[in-house]
Structure formats: C-alpha cells, structure tokens
C-alpha cells in the first residue's frame, strides 16, 4: 500500500486508488491513513465526522463507510490478484479500526525519517548533509497536507501538526544553507516566506542574516523593525531575546556575523 497525505490524499493498493470521492468516507480514510498501523478508536472517528453533534445512527453509518472502503480495497485486489483480504488491510481492532502498515509506503513516515536524519546532521555540524536531507524531506510535500479533504476537528489538529513540522524542517534547512554560505541564493525564498509568515521570528532572523551577509545591512535592520511593529501591534510583545541579540550585533557590526561554516547562526537566529 502507498499512502500520501502531504498534499492531496492518495491511497493506492497494488497501484490502484482506493480513495473515495464522497466527503465523509474520505475523511475516515484520511485519518486512518495518517495513523496507519495504529488503532483509531470509533469515538475519534465519530468526532472527526460529526464533531459534537453525533447522531444516534453514527455507529451504523460509520460501519457503512468502513464497508465502502473495504469494497474499494476488494475491487483493487480483484483487478491485481492481491493476496490480502480487505478485512486484513482495514482491520477491526480494540474498539476501533486500523489500516495495516505491512509493506506500506507513507510519505509522512519518510518525511519524519529524513527530517530526523537532517536534524542529527545539523546538530553534529555537517551542514552539507543536513541541507541535502532536509531538502529531500521538504520535497515530499506536494501542497498543503490533505488539501482535498474536508477536515473536522481531529484531522484539523493533525494537519496543523504536520504544517508545524514542515516549518521546523524548513527553518533547519535555511540554517544549514546559511552555514554553507548560501545567503545570496536564499534571499528570494526567504523574502517570500517572511511575507507569508510575518510573525515567524526564526525566518525573519534568517532573512536578516542573509541580507546582512549580502551587503544590505539597512534592509536587515528594516526587516527587524517591521517584525517588531507587527509583534507589538498584534500580540503586544517584543521580539525574542535571540532576535534582539542579532539586531544589536548588526548595529555594532559584530564580525561573528560574517559568513562562516560555523554554528554561530543558530546562537543568534533560532527562536524561543
């Protein structure tokens, strides 16, 4: 089975799509796919589908959705001659349902594995390996997670967590590339990201550093003031101590800001 949730939902069994087009069965499959190999309790599936307004017929209706998914799995097996039954793939287990992960390829699992390896490389000082691994992790994203699934409360939280993980990996990749002296190449990408995420302090700090190292110190200081205004106006807070240190270092022309493949960027830029 091939599972892709980092973008439009794709679930393939023996190369054939088993993702339904109907909204609620699609929600059920998306949640099962995100938690492949783990039991998703019936109450959790009900909360995802109906929220707080769970109808009396919920159990029967949910069983109907599961049956529809199993029929699609059976149809895929009939066309390809698979050796597992639909009830083995989508199993009833411990008060819930579980999409078995035996032999499954999941883009979320691959993303997490690459991200972990990239983080380890970055922490050990191997910026080149970190940049490569983290870029590969980000390359698995085909758009916003589950962009074509109507998410309820449960899926909404899952998607939010995935997006936060993506932003963390993106920040780490920027950190690795800054250590490699790629500040000029990063400017365009960082400019767009800062505009999209005006409250993200780590990205702003990285943008400031890229500008400073590219000979645009005044633009770097301007970026800091813009973030500071946004934080005070919208949240009533000042920039983090780390970002204030970076700003002060730029005002004084601290030589530690010159491009070097060293972990100095992290000390100034990583957010609270």
Secondary structure, DSSP 4 states (H G I P E B T S, - for coil): -EEE-SSS-EEEETTEE---SSHHHHHHHHHHHHTTTS-EEHHHHHHHHHTT---TTHHHHHHHHHHHHHHHHHHHHHHHT-SS-HHHHEEEETTEEEE--TT-EEHHHHHHHHHHHHHHHHHTT-HHHHHHHHHHHHHT--SSTTTTS---HHHHHHHHHHHHHHHHHHHHHHHHHHHTT-HHHHHHHHHHHHHH-TT-HHHHHHHHHHHHHTT-HHHHHHHHHHHHHHHHHHTS-PPPHHHHHHHHHHHTT-GGGS--SSTHHHHHHS--
